[in-house]
Amino acid sequence: MQEKWKSIEKEYTDSPDLIITPQAEMKFYTTWKIGGRVIALVDVLKSTILQSFLLKMKDFNCPWKILGRGSNVLVHDHGFPGVVVRLTGENAEMKYLGNHRIESGAGVALSHLVSFALSHGLGGFEFLVGVPGTVGGAVRINAGCFGQEISHFIHEILVMDTNGHIGWLKRENIDFFYRGSSLEKEKVIILKVIFSLFSEKPECIRNNVRRYSLLRKQFQPVGWPSAGCVFKNPPGDYAARIIEQMGFKGLRTGFAQISEKHSNFIINRGSATAHDVMYLMDWIRKEVQRERNIFLENEIEVWQ
Ligand SMILES: Cc1cc2nc3c(=O)[nH]c(=O)nc-3n(C[C@H](O)[C@H](O)[C@H](O)COP(=O)(O)OP(=O)(O)OC[C@H]3O[C@@H](n4cnc5c(N)ncnc54)[C@H](O)[C@@H]3O)c2cc1C
């Protein structure tokens, strides 16, 4: 794989629109601060370069994945034997289109999106405060909290397929569900998203932001490296409640610990490994299945 990658890398060494970090350690690019090396981390500034790059990767049969803030992924301690691509430059910008609509690049941090909406007197995104992801990652998994989901505000999405074709997808042609979307199956890269919000008094938006931030501080272990909830909620119940009822709060393996504040968070208390986290997750899943006959499905994605 390294040989194949060297041939691809050579073609882009002088390009100002593609920044390559060879042998990047993923623990520096994920919120869990866990993960081994990948062949390279590639930051792409323009969609045109991304098109040619993806075609090259396809020609050479080189595996790749797209990364936002790495706040919903667990990268294995051995890393991932491929290339990790991030969107920046023209796909990390925001524009107010008028008529309560914002166009946002997929690489924009959700915290910036929340502030941008506030600065234009647009309400709706307050529930996203404290979610440390990007627009692309959030749309792909239909991020949600406090009874709301990002898909409620999507109007259209600009995507690129694995052949480099770009096109707009209307909201009604995409299937969004609890922590997922049909975009996953279609294997498309989200480049830009047009959101449709509503007019709101800035004071009211600020109050909502404060309220949601306080709730997160009260009920989540903010401050510790994590990837948020590790399991999806099973139908009609909460994974956190089940794990807490089983008495697993605070259990640890190595430096990975089931949070004492929120039982569906596994925190990294220092130098936790992906192995530690997976061990805890497998153990919880087995015990819950045995005691309650409930299967807990991963919310986080494992890269290996
Ligand atoms: C403290 C904390 C709190 C959290 N709270 C919440 C919460 O309330 N609700 C919630 O839903 N989640 C929550 N999360 C999880 C996570 O932050 C969100 O799911 C977030 O939306 C993931 O975005 P990301 O950019 O980090 O995606 P990543 O983790 O980088 O990627 C997630 C998936 O999206 C794909 N992806 C990323 N960008 C693109 C793109 N441009 N095109 C196509 N696919 C792409 C990746 O390949 C991967 O499959 C929390 C996490 C933490 C650490």
The ligand as a Gaussian input file, in Angstrom:
#p B3LYP/6-31G(d) Opt

LIG

0 1
 C      -18.683000      15.590000      24.257000
 C      -19.447000      15.043000      23.076000
 C      -20.805000      15.268000      22.958000
 C      -21.525000      14.768000      21.877000
 N      -22.865000      15.002000      21.809000
 C      -23.572000      14.526000      20.755000
 C      -24.979000      14.767000      20.666000
 O      -25.581000      15.414000      21.498000
 N      -25.638000      14.254000      19.585000
 C      -25.015000      13.537000      18.611000
 O      -25.667000      13.114000      17.650000
 N      -23.686000      13.295000      18.676000
 C      -22.942000      13.769000      19.719000
 N      -21.603000      13.534000      19.780000
 C      -20.946000      12.725000      18.739000
 C      -20.343000      13.563000      17.576000
 O      -19.806000      14.777000      18.048000
 C      -21.358000      13.895000      16.514000
 O      -21.946000      12.729000      16.013000
 C      -20.763000      14.697000      15.355000
 O      -21.794000      15.104000      14.509000
 C      -19.735000      13.916000      14.524000
 O      -19.109000      14.840000      13.646000
 P      -17.582000      14.706000      13.223000
 O      -17.301000      15.794000      12.258000
 O      -16.704000      14.630000      14.394000
 O      -17.623000      13.304000      12.465000
 P      -16.483000      12.198000      12.476000
 O      -16.450000      11.540000      13.803000
 O      -15.222000      12.756000      11.955000
 O      -17.105000      11.197000      11.409000
 C      -18.310000      10.522000      11.688000
 C      -18.786000       9.824000      10.405000
 O      -19.161000      10.813000       9.448000
 C      -18.407000      10.638000       8.242000
 N      -18.155000      11.970000       7.680000
 C      -17.522000      13.025000       8.253000
 N      -17.512000      14.071000       7.399000
 C      -18.154000      13.663000       6.274000
 C      -18.454000      14.274000       5.016000
 N      -18.101000      15.521000       4.732000
 N      -19.126000      13.526000       4.094000
 C      -19.500000      12.248000       4.342000
 N      -19.239000      11.617000       5.502000
 C      -18.574000      12.312000       6.454000
 C      -17.122000       9.921000       8.679000
 O      -16.529000       9.223000       7.592000
 C      -17.675000       8.998000       9.728000
 O      -18.297000       7.909000       9.109000
 C      -20.854000      14.027000      20.871000
 C      -19.473000      13.803000      20.965000
 C      -18.777000      14.315000      22.061000
 C      -17.287000      14.080000      22.135000

